[in-house]
């Protein structure tokens, strides 16, 4: 008998796929279904963060129980001398890795929720048990090879996976497919599309890949950057039993649109005393302050001028920079994430963004969808998002708590959130309508909930109606006009400027009678009023 029966092997294969899959894609659900068979519960297509933030699914403990049984059974047969092929050994190791990840879940969750430090000096005593389990399952003479990874590397990777899962769910909520696709894209920014390759060789090289987050204002680009930054790999030292850094101090955000060019350079690169007016002492910039495992987030990267782009390009290419007013070369060892609400292609075409700068930034791109896109594809998502926002506003503050609040308190919080959600949803349906485009995206939706909570109402700032000139320009770019419509509107636009048919005819190279016949009197009057 081999170490797996046919039925066990099918389950072990599904569990192996679960070990390495992107948990936010439909594959995750399919592999759970294959592993559990008739025991699988639910009809979800993808994993999502429910509004009450209770993330545990009924299938999770079932999967954990299944992988415990598969790993223990196969181990016992190996110790008994049962034959095992190379493929069976790899399948066994994959299942053991998944088992070890499950056994670190509670430890990882406690660290993530804790307010205490996690880096040097904070011993993680649970590593002793992890290392013991690792050796118990993977140092078996019948494997005829050493494990593919060291225990402390797997321990560090498991903690990273748990942090990534937590911060992606915490920062990117929603049950819609656009939200699920965004979560999956962020996961790839952390682990690439092949987590096995990541574990083998890329875990210490991800800082070499810049990430560019693009999307409209108010769609959570900084939240995406924060999720990526807080989930970077942090080595674990088995001798001191400590992580090398505390993940919570490794995210350094800088909004470039709020600073002048000189201040941008000073904030990024630092300066020597006297480098410019007001530089009264030496100062280290964020590229210098950032630790090797840290991340500098450059928000609104499209706002910086060409000279600063050249200096940043040097950092991206050589990882070197100099303080303003200094000649000493310094080295940047962290990761850079940038974001913009502008279209990079348009910015390059308009000469506002250097092509070489863009192509250094775009090795990894994440696009955040607008709220309008999400609700267009999944109209039912509005209530889920409202419930999430309402839960944050009226729920008890438990940030940093060692243990989640007791069940009764959670139920009362959820009831309060449901009541507020009902009130906001009724206001939206009655006064804004389901087709309201939410130009301010998630930021506006949050303010809507706050307004209704405080004032009982929300009236958005109405944008001025587009004038005829803007409408014509957009129609020309979109190519939506017939030749006759284009001539009619253009004749009217020039006539509004000249107020003289002969001059209009001269400018356009047309007969005066043709111009007069084409001018739209109603449009002409509106243009005369400033439309």
C-alpha positions in Angstrom: 0.0 0.0 0.0 1.2 3.5 -0.8 1.1 6.4 1.6 -2.2 7.6 0.0 -5.2 5.7 -1.1 -6.9 6.8 -4.3 -9.5 8.9 -2.3 -6.9 10.3 0.0 -4.7 11.2 -3.0 -7.5 13.2 -4.6 -8.1 15.1 -1.4 -4.3 15.7 -0.9 -4.0 17.1 -4.4 -6.8 19.5 -3.7 -5.2 20.5 -0.4 -1.8 21.0 -2.3 -3.5 23.4 -4.7 -5.0 25.2 -1.7 -1.5 25.6 -0.3 -0.3 27.7 -3.2 -3.4 29.3 -4.7 -4.4 33.0 -4.6 -7.1 32.9 -1.9 -9.1 35.7 -3.4 -9.8 34.0 -6.8 -12.6 31.5 -7.6 -10.0 28.8 -7.6 -9.9 28.9 -3.8 -13.5 28.0 -3.5 -13.2 25.3 -6.1 -10.2 23.6 -4.3 -12.1 23.7 -1.0 -15.0 22.0 -2.7 -12.7 19.3 -4.1 -11.0 18.7 -0.8 -14.2 18.5 1.3 -16.6 16.9 -1.2 -20.0 16.5 0.4 -18.8 18.3 3.6 -18.4 21.6 1.7 -20.8 24.3 2.8 -22.1 27.3 0.9 -22.4 28.6 -2.7 -19.8 31.5 -2.7 -18.0 32.1 -6.0 -15.1 34.0 -4.3 -14.0 34.8 -0.7 -15.2 38.2 0.5 -15.2 40.2 3.6 -18.7 40.3 5.0 -19.9 43.6 6.4 -19.9 42.4 10.0 -16.2 41.5 9.5 -16.7 37.9 10.8 -14.2 36.4 8.3 -14.2 32.8 9.4 -16.1 30.5 7.1 -17.5 27.1 8.1 -15.3 25.4 5.5 -12.0 26.6 7.2 -12.1 24.3 10.3 -13.3 21.5 8.0 -10.2 22.0 5.8 -8.0 22.2 8.8 -9.3 18.9 10.2 -9.0 17.3 6.8 -5.3 18.3 6.3 -4.5 17.2 9.9 -5.9 13.7 9.1 -4.2 13.5 5.7 -0.8 14.5 7.0 -0.9 12.3 10.1 -2.1 9.3 8.2 0.6 9.7 5.5 3.3 10.2 8.2 2.3 7.0 10.0 2.6 5.0 6.8 6.0 6.5 6.0 7.2 5.5 9.4 5.8 2.1 8.8 7.9 1.7 5.7 5.2 2.1 3.1 6.7 2.9 -0.4 6.3 6.5 -1.7 7.0 7.9 -5.1 8.7 11.3 -5.6 5.3 12.8 -6.5 3.8 11.4 -3.3 6.6 12.9 -1.2 6.1 16.3 -2.7 2.3 16.0 -2.2 2.9 15.0 1.4 5.2 18.0 2.0 2.7 20.4 0.5 0.0 19.1 2.8 2.4 19.5 5.8 3.1 23.1 4.8 -0.6 23.8 4.8 -1.0 22.1 8.1 1.8 24.1 9.7 0.2 27.3 8.3 -3.1 26.5 10.0 -1.3 25.8 13.3 0.3 29.3 13.3 -3.0 31.1 12.6 -3.9 31.9 16.2 -0.4 33.0 17.0 -0.3 35.3 13.9 -3.8 36.7 14.7 -2.8 37.5 18.3 0.4 39.3 17.0 -1.6 41.3 14.4 -4.2 42.4 17.0 -1.7 43.2 19.7 -0.5 46.7 20.3 2.9 45.5 21.5 6.0 45.4 19.4 6.8 42.4 17.3 10.3 43.0 16.2 13.7 42.6 17.8 13.5 41.9 21.5 10.0 40.3 21.3 10.5 36.6 21.6 7.9 34.4 19.8 7.8 31.4 22.2 5.3 29.5 19.9 8.2 29.0 17.4 9.5 26.2 19.6 6.3 24.2 19.0 6.3 25.1 15.3 9.9 23.9 14.9 9.1 20.7 16.7 6.1 20.1 14.4 8.2 20.9 11.4 10.9 18.3 12.3 8.3 15.8 13.4 6.6 15.8 9.9 9.5 16.6 7.6 12.6 15.0 9.1 11.7 11.4 8.3 14.3 9.0 7.0 11.9 7.6 4.4 11.7 10.9 2.7 15.3 10.4 1.6 15.9 14.1 1.3 16.0 17.2 3.4 13.0 19.5 3.5 12.8 22.1 0.7 12.8 25.0 3.2 14.1 25.8 6.7 11.6 26.0 9.5 12.3 29.6 10.3 11.7 30.6 6.6 8.3 28.8 6.6 7.5 30.4 10.0 8.2 33.8 8.5 6.3 33.1 5.3 3.3 31.8 7.2 3.2 35.0 9.3 3.5 37.0 6.1 0.6 35.2 4.5 -1.6 35.8 7.5 -0.7 39.5 7.6 -1.4 39.7 3.8 -4.8 38.0 4.2 -5.7 40.2 7.2 -4.7 43.6 5.6 -6.2 42.8 2.2 -9.5 41.9 3.8 -9.3 44.9 6.2 -8.6 47.4 3.5 -10.5 46.1 0.5 -14.1 45.2 1.4 -17.1 44.1 -0.7 -18.7 41.1 -2.2 -18.6 42.3 -5.8 -16.4 40.8 -8.5 -14.5 44.1 -9.0 -13.6 44.0 -5.3 -12.6 40.4 -5.5 -10.5 41.0 -8.5 -8.8 43.9 -6.7 -8.0 41.7 -3.7 -6.6 39.1 -6.0 -4.4 41.7 -7.7 -3.1 43.0 -4.4 -2.2 39.4 -3.4 -0.2 39.0 -6.6 1.6 42.3 -5.8 2.8 40.7 -2.6 3.5 37.1 -3.7 3.4 37.2 -7.5 1.2 34.8 -9.4 3.4 31.8 -8.4 3.9 31.6 -4.6 6.1 28.5 -4.9 8.6 30.5 -7.0 8.2 33.3 -4.4 9.1 31.0 -1.6 12.1 29.6 -3.4 13.8 32.8 -4.6 11.7 36.0 -4.7 10.8 36.5 -1.0 13.9 38.8 -0.5 13.7 40.5 -3.9 10.3 42.0 -4.0 11.6 45.5 -3.2 13.2 45.4 -6.7 9.7 45.6 -8.2 8.0 49.0 -8.0 4.2 49.0 -7.8 2.0 51.7 -9.5 -1.6 52.0 -8.3 -3.9 53.8 -10.7 -7.5 54.8 -10.3 -9.9 57.7 -9.6 -9.7 59.8 -6.5 -11.5 58.2 -3.5 -11.1 54.6 -4.6 -8.7 53.5 -1.9 -5.3 53.6 -3.6 -3.5 54.3 -0.3 -5.3 51.4 1.3 -4.0 49.2 -1.4 -0.5 50.5 -0.9 -0.8 50.0 2.9 -2.0 46.4 2.5 1.0 45.6 0.3 3.5 47.4 2.5 2.3 45.8 5.8 2.5 42.3 4.2 6.2 42.4 3.1 8.3 39.4 4.1 10.1 39.9 7.5 12.8 37.3 8.3 12.6 35.4 11.6 15.8 34.7 13.6 15.6 31.2 15.1 18.4 32.0 17.5 16.8 35.0 19.2 13.3 33.8 18.3 12.4 37.3 17.1 11.3 38.9 13.9 13.8 41.3 12.5 11.3 44.2 12.2 7.9 45.2 13.5 5.7 45.3 10.4 3.6 48.2 11.7 6.4 50.7 11.4 7.3 50.0 7.8 4.8 52.1 5.8 5.9 55.7 5.0 3.2 57.6 3.0 3.9 60.9 1.3 1.2 62.9 -0.6 3.2 64.8 -3.3 0.3 67.0 -4.4 0.4 68.9 -1.1 4.0 70.0 -1.5 6.0 72.4 -3.6 8.8 71.0 -5.8 11.5 72.1 -3.3 9.6 70.5 -0.3 9.1 67.3 -2.3 12.8 67.0 -2.9 13.6 67.8 0.7 11.0 65.2 2.0 12.2 62.5 -0.4 16.0 63.0 -0.5 16.7 65.1 2.6 18.9 68.2 2.7 22.1 69.8 4.1 21.9 72.9 6.2 21.8 76.0 3.9 20.7 74.0 0.8 17.7 76.4 0.4 16.0 79.2 2.4 14.7 77.8 5.6 17.1 74.8 5.6 18.5 75.5 9.1 19.9 72.1 9.8 20.7 68.8 8.2 17.7 66.6 7.6 17.3 63.0 6.4 14.6 62.4 3.8 12.2 59.5 3.7 14.3 57.5 1.2 17.1 57.6 3.9 14.8 57.0 6.9 13.1 54.0 5.2 14.5 50.8 6.6 15.5 47.9 4.2 12.2 46.1 4.8 10.1 49.3 4.6 8.0 50.9 1.9 7.8 54.5 0.7 4.4 55.4 -0.7 4.4 58.3 -3.2 0.8 59.4 -3.6 -0.2 61.5 -6.6 3.1 60.7 -8.5 1.6 62.4 -11.5 1.9 65.8 -9.8 5.7 66.0 -9.8 7.6 67.9 -12.4 10.2 66.6 -14.9 13.3 67.5 -12.8 12.1 65.5 -9.8 11.1 62.6 -12.1 14.7 62.5 -13.3 16.0 62.3 -9.7 13.5 59.6 -8.8 14.4 57.7 -12.0 17.9 57.5 -10.7 16.7 56.0 -7.5 14.6 53.4 -9.4 17.5 52.5 -11.6 20.5 52.6 -9.3 18.9 52.9 -5.8 21.2 55.9 -5.2 20.4 59.5 -4.3 21.9 62.5 -2.7 20.6 65.0 -0.2 19.9 68.5 -1.5 23.1 70.5 -1.2 25.2 67.4 -0.6 27.6 65.3 -2.8 27.6 62.1 -0.7 25.9 59.2 -2.3 23.3 57.3 -0.2 21.5 54.1 -0.9 17.8 53.3 -0.8 17.1 49.7 0.2 13.3 49.7 0.6 10.3 49.3 -1.7 8.6 52.1 -3.6 4.8 52.2 -4.3 3.4 55.1 -6.3 -0.2 56.1 -7.1 -1.9 58.5 -9.4 -5.5 59.3 -10.4 -4.3 60.4 -13.8 -4.1 58.3 -17.0 -0.3 57.5 -17.5 -0.8 57.2 -21.2 -2.4 60.7 -21.5 0.3 62.1 -19.2 3.1 60.8 -21.4 1.4 61.9 -24.5 1.0 65.4 -23.0 4.6 65.5 -22.0 3.9 65.7 -18.3 5.3 62.3 -17.5 8.6 61.0 -18.8 8.2 57.6 -20.6 11.4 56.2 -19.0 10.1 57.2 -15.6 6.7 55.5 -16.3 8.3 52.3 -17.6 10.4 52.0 -14.4 7.3 52.4 -12.3 5.0 50.0 -14.1 6.6 46.6 -13.5 3.6 45.9 -11.3 0.3 47.8 -11.8 -2.9 47.7 -9.7 -6.0 49.4 -10.9 -8.7 50.4 -8.3 -12.2 50.4 -9.7 -14.6 53.4 -9.2 -17.7 53.0 -7.0 -19.8 53.6 -10.1 -18.1 50.6 -11.9 -18.7 48.4 -8.9 -22.4 49.3 -8.5 -23.0 49.0 -12.2 -21.7 45.4 -12.2 -23.1 44.5 -8.7 -26.0 46.9 -7.7 -26.6 44.9 -4.5 -23.1 45.8 -3.3 -24.3 49.2 -2.1 -26.0 47.8 1.0 -22.9 45.7 1.9 -20.7 48.7 1.6 -23.1 50.8 3.7 -23.2 48.1 6.3 -19.4 48.0 6.5 -19.1 51.8 6.9 -21.9 51.9 9.4 -20.3 49.1 11.4 -17.1 51.1 11.7 -19.0 54.2 12.8 -21.3 52.8 15.4 -19.5 49.7 16.5 -17.4 49.5 19.6 -13.7 50.4 19.2 -11.7 47.2 19.7 -8.6 48.1 17.7 -5.6 46.5 19.3 -7.7 44.3 21.6 -6.2 41.0 22.4 -9.5 39.2 22.1 -12.6 40.0 20.0 -15.6 41.5 21.8 -18.0 39.0 23.3 -20.8 37.7 21.2 -23.6 39.7 22.7 -21.7 43.0 22.1 -21.1 42.0 18.5 -24.8 41.3 18.0 -25.7 44.7 19.4 -23.1 46.4 17.2 -24.5 44.7 14.1 -28.0 45.7 15.0 -27.0 49.3 15.3 -25.2 49.1 12.0 -28.2 47.5 10.3 -30.5 50.3 11.6 -28.1 53.0 10.3 -27.8 51.2 7.0 -31.5 51.0 6.5 -31.7 54.8 7.2 -29.0 55.7 4.7 -30.2 53.3 2.1 -33.7 54.8 2.3 -32.3 58.3 1.9 -30.3 57.3 -1.1 -33.2 55.6 -2.8 -35.6 58.5 -2.2 -33.3 61.5 -2.9 -30.3 60.4 -5.0 -31.6 57.3 -6.8 -29.8 54.1 -7.6 -28.3 55.6 -10.7 -26.4 58.3 -8.8 -22.8 58.1 -10.1 -20.9 58.8 -6.8 -18.3 61.0 -8.3 -16.4 61.1 -5.0 -16.3 57.3 -4.9 -15.9 55.5 -1.6 -14.8 58.7 0.2 -18.1 60.3 -0.8 -20.1 57.2 0.2 -18.5 57.3 3.7 -19.4 61.0 4.0 -23.0 60.2 3.0 -23.3 57.8 5.9 -21.7 60.3 8.3 -24.1 63.0 7.1 -27.2 60.9 7.5 -25.9 59.7 10.9 -25.5 63.3 12.2 -28.0 65.3 10.2 -30.4 62.7 8.9 -29.7 63.8 5.3 -27.0 64.0 2.6 -27.0 66.5 -0.2 -24.0 66.1 -2.5 -22.3 69.1 -4.0 -23.7 69.4 -7.5 -21.1 69.8 -10.2 -21.8 72.6 -12.6 -23.5 71.4 -15.8 -21.1 71.0 -18.7 -21.2 73.9 -21.2 -21.7 73.6 -24.9 -18.0 74.1 -25.5 -17.0 71.2 -23.2 -19.8 69.0 -24.7 -18.5 69.7 -28.2 -14.9 68.9 -27.2 -15.9 65.7 -25.6 -18.1 64.7 -28.5 -15.2 65.3 -31.0 -12.8 63.2 -28.9 -15.3 60.5 -28.6 -16.0 60.5 -32.4 -19.8 60.6 -31.7 -20.8 63.3 -34.2 -21.8 63.0 -37.8 -20.0 65.3 -40.3 -23.1 67.5 -40.5 -23.5 67.8 -36.7 -19.8 68.6 -36.4 -20.1 71.4 -39.0 -23.2 72.8 -37.5 -21.8 73.0 -33.9 -18.5 74.3 -35.0 -20.0 77.0 -37.2 -22.1 78.0 -34.2 -19.1 78.1 -31.9 -17.1 80.4 -34.2 -20.1 82.6 -34.8 -20.4 83.1 -31.0 -16.8 84.3 -31.0 -17.0 86.6 -34.0 -20.7 87.8 -33.9 -20.3 88.3 -37.6 -21.3 85.9 -40.4 -18.8 87.2 -42.9 -15.9 86.9 -40.5 -17.1 83.4 -39.5 -17.3 82.4 -43.2 -13.8 83.8 -43.8 -12.3 81.8 -40.9 -14.0 78.6 -41.9 -13.4 79.0 -45.7 -17.2 78.6 -46.3 -19.8 80.6 -48.1 -21.6 83.1 -45.8 -25.0 81.6 -46.7 -23.8 78.2 -45.7 -22.6 79.5 -42.3 -25.9 81.2 -41.7 -27.9 78.1 -42.6 -25.7 75.9 -40.3 -25.7 78.1 -37.1 -27.9 76.7 -34.3 -29.8 79.7 -32.9 -30.5 78.0 -29.5 -26.9 76.9 -29.0 -25.8 80.4 -30.1 -27.9 82.0 -27.3 -26.5 79.6 -24.7 -22.9 80.3 -25.8 -23.7 84.0 -25.5 -24.7 83.4 -21.9 -21.3 81.7 -21.2 -22.4 78.1 -21.8 
